[in-house]
Amino acid sequence: MQKQLNNGIATQPNVNVFRAGRKVFFSGEISEDSIFELIRILNEIEEEDDSNGNQGNVENTMIDVLDAFEIKNDKLSKEELSEIEKIGNEYRKNKEKPNSLDREPIHLYISTRGGDAYECWGLIDTIRTMKTPVWGYTYKAMSAGFFILIACDRRFMYQNGTLLYHQMQTGSVGSLQDIIEDTEEAMRMQYLVEDLTLDCTNIPEERLNEIREKKIDWYIDSQTALELGIVDEII
């Protein structure tokens, strides 16, 4: 049985996923086909980055480091050289990890009312394990779209945009055992999204418990999203 994360409003049947350079645009229902195409595009960009090697960010970072020092002489002091060495060693240690300094971000534009929870997690795990950072932009990220947004490395929200957080919606028919198993699976998925929310935002756990227990549809404006660490910047 599919687990749905949507706001109860009928989703549009058409789904649009397309790429323009390092910008990726996603709109419509979160479904098997739409998420598979989105994952394909993200991996396509990552493979291009793997082939291209460094994109110049390291050089720019080192220039910024040098500019940060108030160098009064032609030569760097021992202390300054030591500090640069520390930065270089830290970069070498982390360059194989996700979100390497070598990579320009992918700019993912999201407009969705939600959809399939399993597909949502497929995209979330893809974003979180990529070397190339993914920056999310939205004016409408509801239900499953909310969780995709907060999984991005940086998040931007338009001033008059709207987010929606609520508990998972599910239903089951069949034998008593079928209903029990489906309920247990729904609870497992619910706790996954709550853990993700606590990890990626400053929303209090008490608020998540309240939403689950009282079945609240929580619509979130841009200022509230900024205050709670759901987004990094209002645009």
DRENVEXLUM-407774 format. One record per residue: residue number from 1; residue in one letter; y, z, x of N, C-alpha, C in turn. Coordinates in nm, 4 decimals, padded with zeros to 6 digits. Atoms other than C-alpha are relative to their C-alpha. Last residue first. Layout:
  resi  resn       n_y       n_z       n_x      ca_y      ca_z      ca_x       c_y       c_z       c_x
   NUM     A         Y         Z         X         Y         Z         X         Y         Z         X
...
***
This chain:
  resi  resn       n_y       n_z       n_x      ca_y      ca_z      ca_x       c_y       c_z       c_x
   235     I  -00.0704   00.1228  -00.0400   03.5813  -00.1347   01.3826   00.0640  -00.0651  -00.1225
   234     I  -00.0388   00.0736   00.1199   03.4643   00.2257   01.3545   00.0800  -00.1209   00.0429
   233     E  -00.1379   00.0503   00.0111   03.2874   00.3533   01.6673   00.0176  -00.0695  -00.1338
   232     D  -00.0826  -00.0367  -00.1156   02.9806   00.5419   01.7828   00.1460  -00.0387  -00.0188
   231     V  -00.0565   00.1143  -00.0722   02.7886   00.5402   01.4576   00.0884   00.0513   00.1126
   230     I   00.0851   00.1107   00.0463   02.5548   00.7994   01.3042   00.0468  -00.1296   00.0665
   229     G   00.0675   00.0662  -00.1103   02.7213   01.0660   01.5167  -00.0960  -00.1090  -00.0428
   228     L   00.1381  -00.0475  -00.0121   02.7986   01.2839   01.2156  -00.0779  -00.0714   00.1101
   227     E  -00.0007  -00.1449  -00.0207   03.1783   01.2438   01.2404  -00.1411   00.0544   00.0239
   226     L  -00.0525  -00.0282  -00.1335   03.1470   00.8669   01.2833  -00.0074   00.1488   00.0314
   225     A   00.0985   00.0491  -00.0968   02.9216   00.8259   00.9799   00.0435   00.0285   00.1426
   224     T   00.1089  -00.0977  -00.0024   03.1548   01.0450   00.7750  -00.1049  -00.0397   00.1025
   223     Q  -00.0529  -00.1190  -00.0649   03.4468   00.8202   00.8703  -00.1063   00.1087   00.0095
   222     S  -00.0110   00.0171  -00.1452   03.2496   00.5026   00.7966   00.0488   00.1266   00.0694
   221     D  -00.1096   00.0872  -00.0404   03.1340   00.5996   00.4491   00.0155   00.0028   00.1518
   220     I  -00.0769  -00.0514  -00.1136   02.7891   00.7404   00.3699   00.1094  -00.0997   00.0360
   219     Y  -00.0832   00.1097  -00.0476   02.5984   00.7042   00.0442   00.1004   00.0547   00.1009
   218     W  -00.1204  -00.0419  -00.0722   02.3334   00.9730   00.0059   00.0719  -00.1224   00.0549
   217     D  -00.0455   00.1227  -00.0652   02.0771   00.8936  -00.2627   00.1345   00.0316   00.0651
   216     I  -00.1395   00.0442  -00.0022   01.9415   01.2419  -00.3309   00.0109  -00.1381   00.0640
   215     K   00.0062   00.1449   00.0250   01.5807   01.3144  -00.4250   00.1403  -00.0609  -00.0067
   214     K  -00.0761   00.0274   00.1229   01.6492   01.6907  -00.4459   00.0061  -00.1484  -00.0343
   213     E   00.0414  -00.0888   00.1089   01.3770   01.7945  -00.1984   00.0701  -00.0316  -00.1318
   212     R   00.1407   00.0205   00.0365   01.4159   01.5006   00.0371  -00.0372   00.0808  -00.1231
   211     I   00.0139   00.1356   00.0545   01.7959   01.5008   00.0386  -00.1430  -00.0252  -00.0453
   210     E  -00.0622   00.0015   00.1325   01.8082   01.8781   00.0831  -00.0173  -00.1368  -00.0659
   209     N   00.0897  -00.0715   00.0911   01.5619   01.8676   00.3709   00.0538  -00.0042  -00.1433
   208     L   00.1157   00.0868   00.0228   01.7705   01.6004   00.5432  -00.0983   00.0655  -00.0971
   207     R  -00.0445   00.1083   00.0879   02.0850   01.8126   00.4991  -00.1158  -00.0945  -00.0311
   206     E  -00.0125  -00.0546   00.1355   01.9124   02.1204   00.6416   00.0426  -00.1084  -00.0995
   205     E   00.1319   00.0044   00.0621   01.8086   01.9176   00.9451   00.0046   00.0515  -00.1429
   204     P   00.0785  -00.1239  -00.0043   02.1757   01.8703   01.0282  -00.1347  -00.0162  -00.0708
   203     I   00.0220  -00.0467   00.1367   02.2980   01.5117   01.0831  -00.0855   00.1260   00.0051
   202     N  -00.0303  -00.1428   00.0082   02.4072   01.4821   01.4453  -00.0137   00.0541  -00.1418
   201     T  -00.1268  -00.0349   00.0640   02.2423   01.1453   01.4987   00.0224   00.1512   00.0091
   200     C  -00.1035   00.1001  -00.0256   01.9702   00.9723   01.7044   00.1361   00.0338  -00.0601
   199     D  -00.0085   00.0366  -00.1410   01.7042   01.2426   01.7443   00.1230  -00.0863   00.0293
   198     L  -00.0422  -00.1185  -00.0749   01.7540   01.4042   01.4031   00.0222  -00.0333   00.1476
   197     T  -00.1373  -00.0329   00.0397   01.7406   01.0645   01.2354   00.0530   00.1201   00.0770
   196     L  -00.0882   00.1008  -00.0585   01.4290   00.9587   01.4260   00.1457   00.0341  -00.0285
   195     D  -00.0054  -00.0288  -00.1446   01.2546   01.2849   01.3346   00.0928  -00.0983   00.0705
   194     E  -00.0823  -00.1194  -00.0159   01.3467   01.2287   00.9683   00.0118   00.0380   00.1477
   193     V  -00.1404   00.0389   00.0118   01.2175   00.8722   00.9834   00.0927   00.1214   00.0120
   192     L  -00.0390   00.0876  -00.1104   00.8826   00.9858   01.1221   00.1481  -00.0346  -00.0084
   191     Y  -00.0307  -00.0858  -00.1143   00.8623   01.2762   00.8762   00.0373  -00.0825   00.1233
   190     Q  -00.1238  -00.0726   00.0273   00.8869   01.0346   00.5861   00.0398   00.0872   00.1186
   189     M  -00.1109   00.0917  -00.0240   00.6229   00.8051   00.7358   00.1344   00.0695  -00.0228
   188     R  -00.0035   00.0279  -00.1445   00.3739   01.0919   00.7577   00.1184  -00.0903   00.0335
   187     M  -00.0593  -00.1155  -00.0657   00.4662   01.2010   00.4056   00.0076  -00.0204   00.1510
   186     A  -00.1431   00.0024   00.0289   00.3966   00.8506   00.2733   00.0713   00.1169   00.0670
   185     E  -00.0594   00.1025  -00.0859   00.0610   00.8508   00.4502   00.1507  -00.0091  -00.0224
   184     E   00.0007  -00.0499  -00.1373  -00.0355   01.1825   00.2916   00.0648  -00.1011   00.0953
   183     T  -00.1033  -00.1036  -00.0082   00.0701   01.0524  -00.0500   00.0097   00.0557   00.1418
   182     D  -00.1297   00.0678  -00.0034  -00.1341   00.7352  -00.0040   00.1148   00.0993   00.0113
   181     E  -00.0145   00.0655  -00.1301  -00.4400   00.9396   00.0892   00.1351  -00.0706   00.0112
   180     I  -00.0150  -00.1032  -00.1025  -00.4021   01.1696  -00.2112   00.0262  -00.0634   00.1366
   179     I  -00.1347  -00.0558   00.0141  -00.3443   00.8780  -00.4491   00.0261   00.1060   00.1060
   178     D  -00.0964   00.1023  -00.0422  -00.6524   00.6950  -00.3236   00.1411   00.0563  -00.0028
   177     Q   00.0038   00.0030  -00.1460  -00.8566   01.0167  -00.3537   00.0974  -00.1040   00.0558
   176     L  -00.0715  -00.1169  -00.0489  -00.7472   01.0551  -00.7159   00.0050   00.0001   00.1519
   175     S   00.0709  -00.1270   00.0103  -00.8630   00.7029  -00.7848   00.0863   00.1136   00.0527
   174     G   00.1385  -00.0003  -00.0451  -00.6261   00.4148  -00.8350  -00.0639   00.1354  -00.0195
   173     V   00.0931   00.0016   00.1126  -00.2505   00.3781  -00.8546  -00.1410  -00.0029   00.0564
   172     S   00.1418   00.0222  -00.0238   00.0194   00.4668  -00.6036  -00.0753  -00.0015  -00.1321
   171     G   00.0743  -00.0183   00.1235   00.3939   00.4737  -00.5684  -00.1447  -00.0360   00.0241
   170     T   00.1368   00.0492  -00.0024   00.6466   00.4905  -00.2872  -00.0639   00.0243  -00.1360
   169     Q   00.0454   00.0268   00.1353   01.0146   00.5483  -00.2169  -00.1394  -00.0615   00.0060
   168     M   00.0819   00.1168   00.0219   01.1002   00.7118   00.1136  -00.0408  -00.0120  -00.1462
   167     Q   00.1415  -00.0155  -00.0312   01.3761   00.9693   00.1098  -00.0753  -00.1293  -00.0306
   166     H   00.0737  -00.0728   00.1031   01.7401   00.8696   00.1138  -00.1458   00.0100   00.0411
   165     Y   00.1185  -00.0736  -00.0458   02.0108   00.7448   00.3500  -00.0641   00.0648  -00.1214
   164     L   00.0752  -00.0773   00.0987   02.2612   00.4774   00.2530  -00.1211   00.0624   00.0666
   163     L   00.1378  -00.0267  -00.0399   02.5365   00.3280   00.4678  -00.0677   00.0775  -00.1127
   162     T   00.0762  -00.1035   00.0685   02.8587   00.1694   00.3467  -00.1405   00.0098   00.0576
   161     G   00.1428   00.0179   00.0167   03.1287  -00.0342   00.5184  -00.0658   00.1192  -00.0687
   160     N   00.0318  -00.0151   00.1418   03.5023  -00.0111   00.4626  -00.1487  -00.0231  -00.0296
   159     Q  -00.0733  -00.1116   00.0608   03.5936   00.0548   00.8253  -00.0403   00.0243  -00.1451
   158     Y  -00.1290   00.0444   00.0502   03.3256  -00.1689   00.9763   00.0620   00.1089  -00.0879
   157     M  -00.0054   00.0150   00.1449   03.0523   00.0172   01.1563   00.1399  -00.0442  -00.0413
   156     F  -00.1361   00.0260   00.0457   02.9511   00.0072   01.5231  -00.0033  -00.0271  -00.1503
   155     R  -00.0099   00.0387   00.1400   02.6363   00.1511   01.6798   00.1468  -00.0098  -00.0415
   154     R  -00.1340  -00.0358   00.0467   02.5337   00.1709   02.0443   00.0141  -00.0544  -00.1409
   153     D  -00.0545  -00.0768  -00.1113   02.1767   00.1810   02.1767   00.1453   00.0412  -00.0236
   152     C  -00.0724   00.0819  -00.0977   02.0358   00.0712   01.8418   00.0659   00.0892   00.1053
   151     A   00.0875   00.0228  -00.1150   01.7814   00.2984   01.6686   00.0699  -00.0813   00.1087
   150     I  -00.0092  -00.1159  -00.0893   02.0584   00.4266   01.4387  -00.0937  -00.0125   00.1201
   149     L  -00.1311  -00.0169  -00.0627   02.1010   00.0786   01.2898  -00.0003   00.1150   00.0988
   148     I  -00.0123   00.1039  -00.1024   01.7303   00.0200   01.2278   00.1330   00.0160   00.0736
   147     F   00.0806  -00.0441  -00.1139   01.7117   00.3540   01.0491   00.0001  -00.1032   00.1124
   146     F  -00.0626  -00.1163  -00.0635   02.0030   00.2709   00.8174  -00.0767   00.0378   00.1264
   145     G  -00.1043   00.0524  -00.0874   01.8524  -00.0715   00.7430   00.0743   00.1099   00.0735
   144     A   00.0632   00.0393  -00.1259   01.5428   00.1026   00.6083   00.1015  -00.0562   00.0984
   143     S   00.1407  -00.0378  -00.0031   01.7672   00.2717   00.3482  -00.0634  -00.0393   00.1331
   142     M   00.0521  -00.0949   00.0971   02.0983   00.0879   00.3482  -00.1490   00.0237   00.0200
   141     A   00.1333  -00.0292  -00.0547   02.2891  -00.0803   00.6263  -00.0587   00.1117  -00.0852
   140     K   00.0948  -00.0423   00.1036   02.6000  -00.2491   00.4886  -00.1377   00.0160   00.0644
   139     Y  -00.0842  -00.0440   00.1108   02.9139  -00.3102   00.6957  -00.0877   00.0458  -00.1155
   138     T   00.0331   00.0116   00.1418   02.7149  -00.3273   01.0155   00.1178   00.0321  -00.0898
   137     Y  -00.1264   00.0098   00.0738   02.7101  -00.3706   01.3920  -00.0347  -00.0146  -00.1479
   136     G   00.0050   00.0320   00.1414   02.4209  -00.2685   01.6186   00.1377   00.0036  -00.0648
   135     W  -00.1114  -00.0650   00.0675   02.4185  -00.2861   01.9984   00.0003  -00.0461  -00.1452
   134     V  -00.0354   00.0619   00.1278   02.0854  -00.3693   02.1583   00.1103   00.0826  -00.0640
   133     P  -00.0519  -00.0868   00.1065   02.0299  -00.2887   02.5253   00.0381  -00.0802  -00.1238
   132     T  -00.1311   00.0453   00.0433   01.8101  -00.5256   02.7285   00.0506   00.0891  -00.1121
   131     K  -00.0919  -00.0237  -00.1107   01.5233  -00.3339   02.8838   00.1422  -00.0371  -00.0402
   130     M  -00.0559   00.1145  -00.0718   01.3527  -00.3257   02.5458   00.0837   00.0450   00.1187
   129     T   00.0763   00.0243  -00.1222   01.1387  -00.0287   02.4409   00.0521  -00.1196   00.0788
   128     R   00.0010  -00.1183  -00.0867   01.3735   00.1219   02.1810  -00.0765  -00.0218   00.1298
   127     I  -00.1337  -00.0293  -00.0535   01.4569  -00.2105   02.0181  -00.0058   00.1113   00.1045
   126     T  -00.0386   00.1112  -00.0865   01.0915  -00.3095   01.9760   00.1340   00.0287   00.0666
   125     D   00.0730  -00.0173  -00.1256   01.0000   00.0343   01.8428   00.0307  -00.1120   00.0976
   124     I  -00.0522  -00.1179  -00.0700   01.2732   00.0079   01.5798  -00.0679   00.0169   00.1347
   123     L  -00.1263   00.0370  -00.0641   01.1692  -00.3468   01.4858   00.0575   00.1160   00.0794
   122     G   00.0291   00.1019  -00.1004   00.8079  -00.2534   01.4181   00.1245  -00.0410   00.0755
   121     W   00.0427  -00.0669  -00.1223   00.9260   00.0637   01.2476  -00.0388  -00.0987   00.1087
   120     C  -00.1150  -00.0709  -00.0571   01.1204  -00.1351   00.9891  -00.0377   00.0641   00.1323
   119     E  -00.0729   00.1025  -00.0737   00.8190  -00.3583   00.9334   00.1234   00.0592   00.0672
   118     Y   00.0805   00.0333  -00.1174   00.6181  -00.0503   00.8401   00.0695  -00.1059   00.0855
   117     A  -00.0123  -00.1041  -00.1027   00.8961   00.0759   00.6119  -00.0788  -00.0338   00.1255
   116     D   00.1300  -00.0535  -00.0387   00.9261  -00.2435   00.4063   00.0115   00.0963   00.1183
   115     G   00.1242   00.0743   00.0139   01.2669  -00.3036   00.2519  -00.1197   00.0772   00.0518
   114     G   00.1224  -00.0705  -00.0340   01.6312  -00.2081   00.2866  -00.1234  -00.0860  -00.0161
   113     R   00.0187  -00.1113   00.0918   01.9667  -00.3021   00.1329  -00.1311   00.0737   00.0272
   112     T   00.1236  -00.0094   00.0764   02.0562  -00.5212   00.4288   00.0017   00.1204  -00.0931
   111     S  -00.0438  -00.0135   00.1391   02.3458  -00.6496   00.6404  -00.1250   00.0008  -00.0875
   110     I   00.0963  -00.0391   00.1022   02.2949  -00.6054   01.0152   00.0676   00.0077  -00.1364
   109     Y  -00.0787  -00.0200   00.1210   02.4727  -00.7740   01.3064  -00.0952   00.0160  -00.1190
   108     L   00.0784   00.0194   00.1222   02.2837  -00.7317   01.6338   00.0842   00.0367  -00.1221
   107     H  -00.0833  -00.0478   00.1104   02.4881  -00.7781   01.9527  -00.0694  -00.0357  -00.1309
   106     I   00.0161   00.0891   00.1149   02.2483  -00.8048   02.2465   00.0807   00.0602  -00.1143
   105     P   00.0643  -00.0367   00.1256   02.3858  -00.6111   02.5394  -00.0216  -00.1191  -00.0926
   104     E  -00.1037   00.0028   00.1027   02.4480  -00.7482   02.8890  -00.0668   00.0317  -00.1331
   103     R   00.0029   00.0794   00.1217   02.1656  -00.6397   03.1133   00.1273   00.0107  -00.0830
   102     D  -00.0105   00.1432  -00.0250   02.1639  -00.5343   03.4768   00.0299  -00.0803  -00.1257
   101     L  -00.1400   00.0368  -00.0221   02.2454  -00.1707   03.3985   00.0174  -00.1491   00.0212
   100     S  -00.0426   00.0093  -00.1380   01.8930  -00.1415   03.2609   00.1466  -00.0394   00.0087
    99     N  -00.1461  -00.0028  -00.0044   01.8564  -00.0486   02.8967   00.0525   00.0029   00.1431
    98     P  -00.0779   00.0661   00.1047   01.4860   00.0312   02.9168   00.1493   00.0191   00.0196
    97     K   00.0105  -00.0669   00.1287   01.3545   00.1430   03.2555   00.0781  -00.0769  -00.1063
    96     E   00.1154   00.0526   00.0718   01.2972  -00.0830   03.5534  -00.0169   00.0636  -00.1368
    95     K  -00.0214   00.1403   00.0368   01.6525  -00.0259   03.6828  -00.1188  -00.0621  -00.0729
    94     N   00.0001   00.0256   00.1434   01.6244   00.3522   03.6620   00.0001  -00.1479  -00.0383
    93     K   00.1032  -00.0777   00.0685   01.5242   00.4597   04.0124  -00.0124  -00.0414  -00.1461
    92     R   00.1313   00.0537  -00.0392   01.7226   00.1820   04.1783  -00.1122   00.0708  -00.0730
    91     Y   00.0182   00.1316   00.0606   02.0326   00.2816   03.9803  -00.1381  -00.0556   00.0327
    90     E   00.0226  -00.0230   00.1434   01.9964   00.6477   04.0752  -00.0229  -00.1314  -00.0724
    89     N   00.1375  -00.0484   00.0158   01.9557   00.5497   04.4394  -00.0340   00.0250  -00.1460
    88     G   00.0934   00.1095  -00.0253   02.2729   00.3419   04.4253  -00.1443   00.0411  -00.0187
    87     I  -00.0080   00.0905   00.1152   02.4724   00.6221   04.2623  -00.0990  -00.1147   00.0164
    86     K   00.0635  -00.0669   00.1140   02.3556   00.8704   04.5237  -00.0032  -00.0909  -00.1222
    85     E   00.1444   00.0035  -00.0231   02.4403   00.6283   04.8029  -00.0751   00.0653  -00.1163
    84     I   00.0440   00.1350   00.0354   02.7888   00.5833   04.6582  -00.1509  -00.0130   00.0181
    83     E  -00.0075   00.0098   00.1464   02.8407   00.9611   04.6700  -00.0476  -00.1369  -00.0469
    82     S   00.1097  -00.0785   00.0564   02.7181   00.9805   05.0287  -00.0033  -00.0115  -00.1510
    81     L   00.1235   00.0757  -00.0212   02.9500   00.6985   05.1322  -00.1201   00.0718  -00.0604
    80     E  -00.0029   00.1139   00.0926   03.2425   00.8824   04.9765  -00.1255  -00.0849   00.0128
    79     E   00.0186  -00.0514   00.1362   03.1544   01.2066   05.1531  -00.0036  -00.1128  -00.1015
    78     K   00.1408  -00.0340   00.0151   03.1085   01.0286   05.4862  -00.0291   00.0494  -00.1420
    77     S   00.0393  -00.1242  -00.0652   03.4539   00.8768   05.4491  -00.1491   00.0233  -00.0205
    76     L   00.0402  -00.1070   00.0902   03.5028   00.5137   05.3573  -00.0383   00.1239   00.0809
    75     K   00.1417  -00.0347   00.0020   03.6902   00.2964   05.6037  -00.0257   00.1132  -00.0987
    74     D   00.0786   00.1227   00.0061   04.0226   00.1196   05.5666  -00.1485   00.0298  -00.0135
    73     N   00.0243   00.0637  -00.1287   04.1967   00.4476   05.4865  -00.0835  -00.1255  -00.0194
    72     K  -00.1272   00.0101  -00.0717   04.3607   00.5886   05.1756  -00.0163  -00.0703   00.1339
    71     I   00.0222   00.0326  -00.1413   04.0693   00.5392   04.9383   00.1351  -00.0223   00.0682
    70     E  -00.1363   00.0226  -00.0495   04.1344   00.7175   04.6126  -00.0076  -00.0230   00.1506
    69     F  -00.0372  -00.0805  -00.1162   03.7798   00.6740   04.4890   00.1432  -00.0329   00.0418
    68     A  -00.0133  -00.1395   00.0441   03.7437   00.5407   04.1369   00.0380   00.0922   00.1147
    67     D  -00.1352  -00.0206   00.0525   03.8170   00.1890   04.2580   00.0232   00.1454  -00.0398
    66     L  -00.0931   00.0017  -00.1132   03.5028   00.2035   04.4709   00.1431   00.0258  -00.0460
    65     V   00.0234  -00.1209  -00.0786   03.2933   00.3077   04.1732   00.0996   00.0083   00.1151
    64     D  -00.0612  -00.1114   00.0726   03.4499   00.0395   03.9543  -00.0158   00.1310   00.0769
    63     I  -00.1449   00.0156  -00.0157   03.3627  -00.2209   04.2147   00.0732   00.1148  -00.0682
    62     M  -00.0330  -00.0448  -00.1345   03.0066  -00.0840   04.2240   00.1496  -00.0132   00.0273
    61     T   00.0117  -00.1459  -00.0053   02.9775  -00.1155   03.8471   00.0400   00.0527   00.1368
    60     N  -00.1180  -00.0556   00.0663   03.1090  -00.4699   03.8529  -00.0006   00.1519   00.0042
    59     E  -00.1142   00.0225  -00.0873   02.8469  -00.5636   04.1084   00.1270   00.0593  -00.0599
    58     V   00.0138  -00.0902  -00.1138   02.5757  -00.4014   03.9002   00.1191  -00.0143   00.0935
    57     N  -00.0472  -00.1333   00.0368   02.6969  -00.5735   03.5850  -00.0072   00.0976   00.1163
    56     G  -00.1310  -00.0316  -00.0546   02.6680  -00.9160   03.7421   00.0496   00.1390  -00.0321
    55     Q  -00.1031   00.0742   00.0701   02.3885  -01.0537   03.5282   00.1403   00.0348   00.0493
    54     N  -00.1236  -00.0744   00.0210   02.1029  -00.9485   03.7541   00.1060  -00.0874  -00.0652
    53     G  -00.0242  -00.1072  -00.0953   01.7834  -01.1467   03.7044   00.1290   00.0718  -00.0329
    52     N  -00.1311   00.0131  -00.0636   01.8068  -01.4707   03.5077   00.0265   00.1058   00.1054
    51     S  -00.0040   00.1180  -00.0861   01.4370  -01.4952   03.4258   00.1293  -00.0085   00.0791
    50     D   00.0975  -00.0199  -00.1066   01.4087  -01.1408   03.2911   00.0048  -00.1155   00.0995
    49     D  -00.0574  -00.0958  -00.0938   01.7313  -01.1935   03.0954  -00.0945   00.0260   00.1167
    48     E  -00.1059   00.0712  -00.0731   01.5861  -01.5073   02.9371   00.0641   00.0921   00.1027
    47     E   00.0678   00.0861  -00.0967   01.2738  -01.3108   02.8477   00.1005  -00.0814   00.0804
    46     E   00.0473  -00.0847  -00.1092   01.4914  -01.0444   02.6845  -00.0707  -00.0829   00.1071
    45     I  -00.1152  -00.0340  -00.0839   01.6737  -01.3084   02.4805  -00.0432   00.0852   00.1184
    44     E  -00.0448   00.1241  -00.0627   01.3456  -01.4493   02.3501   00.1171   00.0272   00.0939
    43     N   00.0844   00.0204  -00.1177   01.2202  -01.0974   02.2853   00.0352  -00.1280   00.0738
    42     L  -00.0334  -00.1036  -00.0983   01.5143  -01.0332   02.0554  -00.0818  -00.0157   00.1276
    41     I  -00.1285   00.0341  -00.0601   01.4600  -01.3674   01.8808   00.0397   00.1029   00.1061
    40     R   00.0178   00.1187  -00.0853   01.0892  -01.3017   01.8193   00.1293  -00.0348   00.0729
    39     I   00.0647  -00.0454  -00.1235   01.1634  -00.9507   01.6922  -00.0190  -00.1161   00.0959
    38     L  -00.0998  -00.0753  -00.0751   01.4082  -01.0990   01.4397  -00.0578   00.0508   00.1318
    37     E  -00.0943   00.0951  -00.0584   01.1553  -01.3592   01.3283   00.1051   00.0715   00.0835
    36     F   00.0724   00.0734  -00.1047   00.8856  -01.0951   01.2794   00.0932  -00.0994   00.0687
    35     I   00.0052  -00.0848  -00.1187   01.1379  -00.8777   01.0963  -00.0757  -00.0689   00.1136
    34     S  -00.1332  -00.0138  -00.0585   01.2238  -01.1516   00.8473  -00.0030   00.0819   00.1287
    33     D  -00.0496   00.1251  -00.0577   00.8643  -01.2575   00.7827   00.1340   00.0195   00.0701
    32     E   00.0850   00.0433  -00.1108   00.7176  -00.9094   00.7342   00.0567  -00.1236   00.0688
    31     S   00.1337   00.0428   00.0396   01.0064  -00.7896   00.5219  -00.0777  -00.0442   00.1226
    30     I   00.0835  -00.0312  -00.1156   01.3398  -00.6138   00.5523  -00.1453  -00.0243  -00.0403
    29     E   00.1047  -00.1008   00.0113   01.5320  -00.7882   00.2761  -00.0752   00.0186   00.1308
    28     G   00.1045   00.0121   00.1011   01.8540  -00.9732   00.3364  -00.1016   00.1112   00.0075
    27     S  -00.0405  -00.0409   00.1340   02.0785  -01.0264   00.6365  -00.1166  -00.0175  -00.0955
    26     F   00.1105  -00.0281   00.0921   02.0276  -01.0431   01.0119   00.0558   00.0425  -00.1345
    25     F  -00.0451  -00.0351   00.1346   02.2659  -01.2020   01.2628  -00.1213   00.0155  -00.0918
    24     V   00.1106   00.0250   00.0926   02.1929  -01.2074   01.6360   00.0425   00.0537  -00.1358
    23     K  -00.0185  -00.0587   00.1319   02.4751  -01.2417   01.8906  -00.1173  -00.0399  -00.0889
    22     R   00.0555  -00.1353  -00.0039   02.3821  -01.3069   02.2519   00.0287   00.0762  -00.1292
    21     G  -00.0161  -00.0601  -00.1318   02.4309  -01.6807   02.2092  -00.0697   00.1340   00.0064
    20     A  -00.1101   00.0753  -00.0580   02.4397  -01.7512   01.8366   00.0318   00.0637   00.1344
    19     R  -00.0592  -00.0405  -00.1273   02.1080  -01.6439   01.6854   00.1146  -00.0917   00.0367
    18     F  -00.0299   00.1069  -00.0937   01.9721  -01.6576   01.3352   00.0775   00.0541   00.1188
    17     V   00.0045  -00.0521  -00.1361   01.7999  -01.4449   01.0765   00.0324  -00.1163   00.0923
    16     N  -00.0604   00.0794  -00.1060   01.8728  -01.5079   00.7094  -00.0082   00.0742   00.1325
    15     V  -00.0207  -00.0817  -00.1193   01.6560  -01.3816   00.4278   00.0521  -00.0898   00.1102
    14     N  -00.0265   00.0748  -00.1219   01.6632  -01.5300   00.0786   00.0297   00.0953   00.1147
    13     P   00.1214   00.0615  -00.0534   01.4908  -01.3313  -00.1946   00.0232  -00.0752   00.1294
    12     Q  -00.0090   00.1441   00.0084   01.7911  -01.0999  -00.2451  -00.1241  -00.0651   00.0608
    11     T  -00.0432   00.0651  -00.1230   01.6980  -00.7395  -00.2972   00.0021  -00.1509  -00.0185
    10     A   00.0800   00.1177  -00.0335   01.6861  -00.5777  -00.6404   00.0557  -00.0688   00.1237
     9     I  -00.0690   00.1188   00.0484   01.8604  -00.2414  -00.6325  -00.0790  -00.1218   00.0458
     8     G   00.0318   00.0213   00.1393   01.6291   00.0588  -00.5970   00.0704  -00.1191  -00.0611
     7     N  -00.0851  -00.0823   00.0847   01.7922   00.1695  -00.2739  -00.0241  -00.0236  -00.1486
     6     N  -00.1137   00.0742   00.0515   01.5248   00.0555  -00.0327   00.0718   00.0846  -00.1030
     5     L  -00.1229  -00.0733  -00.0258   01.2656   00.2087   00.1955   00.1141  -00.0882  -00.0482
     4     Q  -00.1301   00.0637   00.0108   00.9325   00.0905   00.0667   00.1117   00.0970   00.0340
     3     K  -00.0965  -00.1074   00.0183   00.5862   00.1927   00.1795   00.1387  -00.0629   00.0037
     2     Q  -00.1247   00.0030  -00.0744   00.3429  -00.0901   00.1270   00.0834   00.1228  -00.0310
     1     M  -00.1191   00.0000   00.0845   00.0000   00.0000   00.0000   00.1242   00.0000   00.0881
***
